[in-house]
Amino acid sequence: METITAAAVAAWVGRYEHAWRTNDPADIAALFAADGEYHEEPYPTHWLGRDAIVEGWRGRWAWQQGGWEFTWTLRAIDGATATIDGTGTYAELGVFDNQWTVTFDGEGRCTHFHMVNNERAE
């Protein structure tokens, strides 16, 4: 994919939120290329390949218990890569500000996901 559009990014984030709500392996897998990567800092999260992403993601199901909200803004697009600023508010965990860098393939699936995740101090 040469350039991702803002509409395509918004659709992908919508599917991401849906998958986070359902924790359904098919919903999660549909977001990522077979050889996709998912990295989260400052945590030691480095999932390589769609199967590892699905397994790791599903292991976080407890985080959603009690409810959560996510707001986001598209910061930039550079070719097939989008940068997104987001805030996740979890009833059980608190508030996290994060920045995503997401690279897409020609079919709109993520090939590389990198999140810098910062928990807000209370």
C-alpha positions in Angstrom: 0.0 0.0 0.0 1.5 3.3 -1.0 -0.7 5.6 1.0 -3.3 4.8 3.6 -6.3 7.2 3.8 -7.7 8.8 6.9 -11.0 7.0 6.3 -9.2 3.6 6.1 -7.4 4.4 9.4 -10.6 5.3 11.1 -12.3 2.1 9.8 -9.3 0.0 11.1 -9.4 1.7 14.5 -13.1 1.0 14.7 -12.5 -2.7 14.0 -9.7 -2.6 16.6 -12.1 -1.2 19.2 -14.7 -3.8 18.2 -12.1 -6.6 18.6 -11.1 -5.3 22.0 -14.7 -5.4 23.1 -15.4 -8.9 21.7 -12.0 -10.6 22.4 -13.0 -12.9 19.5 -10.0 -14.5 17.8 -11.4 -13.9 14.3 -12.0 -10.2 15.0 -8.5 -9.8 16.3 -6.9 -11.8 13.5 -8.7 -9.8 10.8 -6.8 -6.7 11.9 -3.3 -8.1 11.3 -1.2 -9.5 8.4 -0.1 -13.1 8.9 3.5 -11.8 9.6 2.3 -8.8 11.6 4.2 -7.5 14.6 2.7 -5.9 17.8 5.1 -4.0 20.1 4.2 -2.1 23.3 6.5 0.1 25.3 7.5 0.4 28.1 6.2 -3.2 28.6 8.0 -6.3 27.2 5.2 -6.9 24.6 6.7 -8.1 21.4 4.2 -10.4 19.6 5.5 -11.7 16.2 2.9 -13.1 13.8 -0.8 -13.1 13.8 -1.2 -16.1 16.0 1.0 -14.6 18.7 -0.9 -11.3 18.5 -4.2 -13.1 18.9 -2.9 -15.1 21.9 -1.4 -12.1 23.6 -4.4 -9.9 23.0 -6.8 -12.5 24.4 -4.7 -12.7 27.5 -5.7 -9.2 28.3 -9.4 -9.8 28.5 -9.4 -9.1 32.3 -8.4 -5.5 31.5 -11.8 -4.8 30.0 -13.8 -6.0 32.9 -15.7 -3.1 34.6 -15.8 -1.2 31.4 -13.5 1.1 29.4 -13.5 3.9 26.9 -11.1 4.9 24.1 -10.7 8.2 22.4 -8.3 8.9 19.6 -7.0 11.4 17.1 -5.2 10.8 13.9 -1.9 12.7 14.2 -0.3 12.0 10.8 -0.1 9.7 7.8 3.1 9.0 5.9 2.6 6.6 3.1 1.3 3.3 4.6 2.0 4.4 8.2 -0.4 6.3 10.5 0.3 7.8 13.9 -2.5 7.9 16.3 -2.8 9.6 19.7 -5.2 7.8 22.1 -6.5 7.7 25.6 -7.7 4.5 27.2 -9.7 4.8 30.4 -10.2 1.5 32.2 -12.5 1.1 35.3 -10.1 -1.5 36.7 -6.7 0.0 35.6 -6.9 3.7 35.3 -6.1 6.1 32.4 -3.4 5.5 29.8 -2.2 8.0 27.2 -0.7 6.3 24.2 0.7 6.9 20.8 0.3 4.2 18.1 2.4 3.9 14.9 0.6 1.5 12.6 1.9 0.4 9.2 -0.6 -1.2 6.8 -0.3 -3.7 3.9 -2.1 -3.4 0.6 -5.2 -5.0 2.0 -5.5 -2.6 5.0 -4.2 -5.1 7.6 -1.6 -4.0 10.1 2.0 -5.3 9.4 3.6 -3.4 12.2 2.0 -1.9 15.4 4.0 0.0 17.9 2.5 1.6 21.0 4.0 3.8 23.6 1.7 3.4 26.5 1.9 5.8 29.5 -0.1 5.4 32.6 -1.3 8.7 34.1 -0.2 9.5 37.6 -3.0 10.2 39.9 
